[in-house]
Amino acid sequence: MVESVRTAPGRLRRMPARVRTIVSFTLILMVLAVLWESYKWLGQTTGGVWPGTDIGLPVRTNNRAMPHLWDIVAALFRPARRGGDEVLLITLLRAGLFTLRSAFTGFVFGSAFGFFLAIWFTRSSLAERGLMPYVVASQTVPLIAIAPMVVIWGGQAGLPTWLSVAVISSYLSFFPVAINALRGLRSPPATATELMKSYAATPNEVLTKLQMPAALPFLFPALKIAATASVIGAIIGELPAGLSVGLGRALLSFASSFSSAPEKLFGAVFVAALLGLSFVGLVALAERRLIPATRRVSHDPEIAALAAGGTG
Amino acid sequence: MTEAAMTLGNVSMVFDADGGSVHALEGVSLDIRDGELLSLIGPSGCGKSTLLRLLGDLLVATSGSVTVRGKSAEQARLDRDYGMVFQAATLLEWRRVAANVELPLEIMGVEPAERKRRAAEMLDLVGLGQFAEHYPWQLSGGMQQRVSIARALVFHPSILLMDEPFGALDEMTRERMQMELLGIQEKTGTTIVFVTHSIPEAAFLSDRVAVMSRRPGRITEVIDIDLAQPRVFDTREDPDFFAAVTQVRESLRSIEEAT
């Protein structure tokens, strides 16, 4: 057992990167599943205390607090409502798609707004000094306080509710993009800017030919954060919206029935995570297409060495 | 040869630094002749890079005038009279070598086919015709610097401003690059202002060497280098070369002793 654990990383390293990702993801999933079930088994056997002591385990292990994993999976394929014929997974995926529409719209508008702010800040230090404190402060105000206001204002302005939810979602996603894009747009060395000046380049040419390409590697990690943030923003935004659809609604109603049917909440959590993962996956795919490996922010030592080696 | 390509008239430069001001240059006057290679040499921090940036209108002098064939430095920059080369090659890493060389032409609105032709011609001139489709990180430091020289010359500027361009290269590469630079100047007739802190480099390359004092920088002496043209590899072993090196060194030392 110990032997195989030791050689596993070596064998992993020889696999193609994509296979490696899938294998390590599955391995960790299995480890987590084993941990979950062992803890549950331990609690059930000892009656909820650490073996040989009378110290209680931090989380209860009965089926109401920690359902068996197979029960959670099984619940996904049973009807969501008693007597209904649509299974929980489909209901959740449908809710997820509804939420994804708001999240994606919020992501697009939030990222665009963040990028616009960053460009504005590089051109006007007055704008940066004046607005940056508000940008930072915006993220310390709890979203839960702002969401109802946006829903009410949006309703009065005649926006469809999903669009109000998108606005709430963009409130979270613009921030990482603004901060990282600003850093990226400022990343070219002073001499590169001097060169552009010596070509008598216009500010827009400096932006499109120097600053924006230089900012790309900084932008994508921010877009990944923005993608997850926009999913969270959309779910939270749905809570005060009084929608009958959406993942936020599903999470809320399953949370209230947690003690009677905990598997459903776990199932909803699983789908929410899946949503975020696939969204980030899409951004990663775009990054792969747009930026060559030598420019990506990477922790792969081979690529880092390759990128550093040529400049010596 | 005697007509002034650029004229510095009593130029002073003061930078605002936190808690005071730094007097970088004071009362610098100099004529740079058409087609010559003039080196600026002096102790570090003497303002030679600042002076180069004033010539190229990357900085504006606090007082005094910079004229380029009767024009202001700003007008000369807008007319694309300047090619610039810095110590770091400053290539855009997302562009291939040829695309890097084409960049200035792109900004100047030159047609793609013409851009391609001129970039290829320049890369041939610096001996990198084979590397047009490589990325900068695939090249050595010396090759990258050659690309940056090709990029600076591709739009045929009349003046080339170089800020310690070979400072980061090893001695062998440096000597080869010096020869190549002189060969390029011979072909293009470009006026070159060359900032360096290497005495032999200044002596080998220059028609004249302007020696600068410590801050606030002044030009204390302009030395004519009387070495046979064209300069060849053996020039470095010529007694006249040693005499020129000695002359520049003495001039620099007299500054040290004066302060």
Chai-1 contact restraints between the chains, C-beta under 6 A:
chainA,res_idxA,chainB,res_idxB,connection_type,confidence,min_distance_angstrom,max_distance_angstrom,comment,restraint_id
A,T191,B,F86,contact,1.0,0.0,6.0,A-B,restraint_1
A,T191,B,T90,contact,1.0,0.0,6.0,A-B,restraint_2
A,A192,B,T90,contact,1.0,0.0,6.0,A-B,restraint_3
A,E194,B,L58,contact,1.0,0.0,6.0,A-B,restraint_4
A,L195,B,M84,contact,1.0,0.0,6.0,A-B,restraint_5
A,K197,B,L58,contact,1.0,0.0,6.0,A-B,restraint_6
A,S198,B,Y82,contact,1.0,0.0,6.0,A-B,restraint_7
A,S198,B,M84,contact,1.0,0.0,6.0,A-B,restraint_8
A,Y199,B,P104,contact,1.0,0.0,6.0,A-B,restraint_9
A,Y199,B,I107,contact,1.0,0.0,6.0,A-B,restraint_10
A,A200,B,L78,contact,1.0,0.0,6.0,A-B,restraint_11
A,A201,B,I107,contact,1.0,0.0,6.0,A-B,restraint_12
A,E205,B,I107,contact,1.0,0.0,6.0,A-B,restraint_13
A,P213,B,W94,contact,1.0,0.0,6.0,A-B,restraint_14
A,A307,B,W137,contact,1.0,0.0,6.0,A-B,restraint_15
A,G310,B,W137,contact,1.0,0.0,6.0,A-B,restraint_16
A,G310,B,Q138,contact,1.0,0.0,6.0,A-B,restraint_17
A,T311,B,W137,contact,1.0,0.0,6.0,A-B,restraint_18
